[in-house]
Amino acid sequence: MTDTYTQFVSSGPGRKVARKIGLPQPVILRRHKPGQPLVPGPILIEGSTEGADALASTLLSWDLDVRRHAVPKERLGAVILVLDELTHPDGLEKPVLTAATSLRDLAPNARVITLSRHPGSAPDAATAAARQGVDGLLRSLAMELRSGATGNGILLADGVSTTSPSTLAALRFLLSGKSAFVDGQFITVGSPAGKLPDDVEKPLAGKVAVVTGAARGIGAAIARTLHRDGATVLAVDVPAAGDHLAEVANEVHGTALQLDITREDAGQKIIDHAVSRYGHLDIVIHNAGITRDKLLANMDHNRWASVLAVNIAAQLRINEALLASEHFRSSPRIVSVASTSGIAGNRGQTNYAASKAGVTGMVRATAPLLEPHGGTINAVAPGFIETEMTRRVPLVRREVGRRLNSLRQGGQPVDVAEAIAFLASDAAGGISGQVLRVCGQNMVGA
Ligand SMILES: NC(=O)c1ccc[n+]([C@@H]2O[C@H](COP(=O)([O-])OP(=O)(O)OC[C@H]3O[C@@H](n4cnc5c(N)ncnc54)[C@H](O)[C@@H]3O)[C@@H](O)[C@H]2O)c1
């Protein structure tokens, strides 16, 4: 799907016109290509704690170009602000204002990332205030960045360090082009669990992954991305989408399963198919979803019930089957596709937003049930993504939806897929029960 306006203003004359008359100026975002550098320039690590030093050593061992002090006028690929020992809001000023002097030197599509402690476990009010302060700081800073640069944060729980596996995995994801449309967000690393991959280009090697709604749109992008990362993909969609489903399954050298996920026995069918073909099942991506928009005053049974049935009830039932299965016990991963509509609400989408908010509730409540098996469950909440679903939105609403975020454009299906692949990896084993927005810092529900 193309965004003609973004392409127009990315050209020399288009850029000039947009600047002159004050139109939004989106840039073509840096997206991951295998083998490309992780960041578009050196990484400056700001902060004088032991955690900052340990992180710098690890990033140097990855052969990255790391600076502990800014070099005047050097174009930076990223600034990492380590704030892991804050005990009072007064402690913010020095590291933050030091980092601020480098912001004008960021390369296009650079990254600013904060590493700080989760406010929930703060021992006193001053520490909690300082930690929570990072939230407001980062979200505001992300809105000030330009030229495709993004700002995101990593929150460390007690017992998690700046070099725990999932901290490093989150950092690698956020630095890379894989997080192009993730902006103004926080990822909480809740435990030191997780294992870094032997091959960073194949983090899902040996895994068997199910993707529902895989025949097109975001689901097809997820199937391709999991395959790229080394997984064997079992693509699921309704029988009516059988031809497209077969095309996607062939493309990713996987198998197709024609199945309506609202069937009572859908979970068992998925497990049986995976086990009979591959002997195990490691990853389930609940992507299939539908919209049937109407103002609540005009809502009818069919619109309400069909959306709730596909978007949440089917996932609950499939998860029950997965949790009961002995074939889903080896560090399993579930990632569900929610929506920013479920966080902020959206006019005409009471049914859809109820189902997608329900996904958040499901993820939080299911996380502890998977923990004994080293498993995790998370959700990804897309904002405006360029797909068939959003192509059907009337032109003016579509154009507003696209531009109302810090990156001034819609995301691509691959942006959602990259976040899902990250959460599905072994390295993300310390991240569970969370919702990660992939929305370019959409103003809706920001
Ligand atoms: N496109 C966006 O901007 C956006 C934003 C937020 C969330 N989402 C969510 O992302 C997911 C994918 O969206 P998309 O834009 O790719 O949608 P899409 O309509 O292009 O694709 C959805 C796929 O799900 C399949 N599906 C529907 N009902 C099914 C069922 N009962 N059983 C099996 N498969 C079924 C469809 O056949 C289709 O192939 C959905 O959950 C959607 O709610 C999309």
The ligand as a Tripos MOL2 file, in Angstrom:
@<TRIPOS>MOLECULE
LIG
   44    48     1     0     0
SMALL
NO_CHARGES

@<TRIPOS>ATOM
      1 N1         -5.2550   -2.0280    9.4910 N.am      1 LIG1
      2 C1         -5.1960   -1.3140   10.5970 C.2       1 LIG1
      3 O1         -5.0040   -0.0920   10.5470 O.2       1 LIG1
      4 C2         -5.3750   -1.9740   11.9440 C.ar      1 LIG1
      5 C3         -5.2820   -1.1520   13.0760 C.ar      1 LIG1
      6 C4         -5.4290   -1.7410   14.3210 C.ar      1 LIG1
      7 C5         -5.6230   -3.0910   14.4330 C.ar      1 LIG1
      8 N2         -5.7160   -3.8650   13.3310 N.ar      1 LIG1
      9 C6         -5.9340   -5.3020   13.5320 C.3       1 LIG1
     10 O2         -4.9470   -6.0330   12.8210 O.3       1 LIG1
     11 C7         -5.4740   -7.3120   12.4450 C.3       1 LIG1
     12 C8         -5.2990   -7.5150   10.9400 C.3       1 LIG1
     13 O3         -5.9050   -6.4230   10.2730 O.3       1 LIG1
     14 P1         -5.8310   -6.1980    8.7000 P.3       1 LIG1
     15 O4         -5.8960   -4.7310    8.4890 O.co2     1 LIG1
     16 O5         -4.7060   -6.9660    8.1150 O.co2     1 LIG1
     17 O6         -7.2500   -6.8250    8.2860 O.3       1 LIG1
     18 P2         -7.7070   -7.5950    6.9730 P.3       1 LIG1
     19 O7         -9.1800   -7.4720    6.9400 O.co2     1 LIG1
     20 O8         -6.9260   -7.1220    5.7990 O.co2     1 LIG1
     21 O9         -7.2810   -9.1160    7.2840 O.3       1 LIG1
     22 C9         -7.8940   -9.8760    8.3040 C.3       1 LIG1
     23 C10        -7.7860  -11.3400    7.9530 C.3       1 LIG1
     24 O10        -8.4670  -12.0790    9.0010 O.3       1 LIG1
     25 C11        -9.2340  -13.0850    8.3840 C.3       1 LIG1
     26 N3        -10.3580  -13.4930    9.2440 N.ar      1 LIG1
     27 C12       -11.4500  -12.7800    9.5630 C.ar      1 LIG1
     28 N4        -12.3150  -13.5330   10.2960 N.ar      1 LIG1
     29 C13       -11.7310  -14.7450   10.4470 C.ar      1 LIG1
     30 C14       -12.1230  -15.9420   11.1010 C.ar      1 LIG1
     31 N5        -13.3050  -16.0420   11.7250 N.pl3     1 LIG1
     32 N6        -11.2980  -17.0180   11.0590 N.ar      1 LIG1
     33 C15       -10.0970  -16.9410   10.4040 C.ar      1 LIG1
     34 N7         -9.6690  -15.8300    9.7730 N.ar      1 LIG1
     35 C16       -10.4900  -14.7410    9.7840 C.ar      1 LIG1
     36 C17        -9.7370  -12.4430    7.0940 C.3       1 LIG1
     37 O11       -10.1910  -13.4130    6.1580 O.3       1 LIG1
     38 C18        -8.5240  -11.6690    6.6430 C.3       1 LIG1
     39 O12        -7.6660  -12.4450    5.8140 O.3       1 LIG1
     40 C19        -6.9310   -7.3080   12.9010 C.3       1 LIG1
     41 O13        -7.0170   -7.9480   14.1540 O.3       1 LIG1
     42 C20        -7.2430   -5.8330   13.0300 C.3       1 LIG1
     43 O14        -8.3020   -5.5980   13.9310 O.3       1 LIG1
     44 C21        -5.5930   -3.3390   12.0790 C.ar      1 LIG1
@<TRIPOS>BOND
     1     1     2 1
     2     2     3 2
     3     2     4 1
     4     4     5 ar
     5     4    44 ar
     6     5     6 ar
     7     6     7 ar
     8     7     8 ar
     9     8     9 1
    10     8    44 ar
    11     9    10 1
    12     9    42 1
    13    10    11 1
    14    11    12 1
    15    11    40 1
    16    12    13 1
    17    13    14 1
    18    14    15 2
    19    14    16 1
    20    14    17 1
    21    17    18 1
    22    18    19 2
    23    18    20 1
    24    18    21 1
    25    21    22 1
    26    22    23 1
    27    23    24 1
    28    23    38 1
    29    24    25 1
    30    25    26 1
    31    25    36 1
    32    26    27 ar
    33    26    35 ar
    34    27    28 ar
    35    28    29 ar
    36    29    30 ar
    37    29    35 ar
    38    30    31 1
    39    30    32 ar
    40    32    33 ar
    41    33    34 ar
    42    34    35 ar
    43    36    37 1
    44    36    38 1
    45    38    39 1
    46    40    41 1
    47    40    42 1
    48    42    43 1
@<TRIPOS>SUBSTRUCTURE
     1 LIG1         1 GROUP 0 **** ****
